[in-house]
Amino acid sequence: MSNNVDDAGVLQALLERLSEQRLPRLLEMKAKVDRGEKLENFEVASLADALEAARAINPLLDRHPQYQPLAVKALNLCTEIASKAAANEA
């Protein structure tokens, strides 16, 4: 039971961070690459951090599959940004 309580707190913190920090940054980066602009080094680092965080929560998502669609959408957004950023560098 304590595992579920611990998970609930972690999930709440992750969802808050996603909505208040990561998603706004990701959407700014997406708009930037959609305009054909290149990402700055700090933006690339932020994108890499978001991807690493997504990988790190896999065990949590295994225990709470109802959050997997949200995680997939966030991961797809990161992948789209990375692909467009790479194309803009060429």
Number of C-alpha atoms within 10 A of each C-alpha: 6 7 8 11 10 10 16 13 11 14 17 11 11 15 15 12 12 17 11 11 11 19 16 12 16 20 14 13 24 21 13 16 22 15 11 14 16 19 21 10 9 9 15 16 12 16 21 14 13 19 16 11 13 16 13 11 14 14 9 14 18 11 13 14 12 10 14 15 11 12 18 12 11 19 17 13 16 21 14 15 23 19 12 19 21 13 13 15 11 6
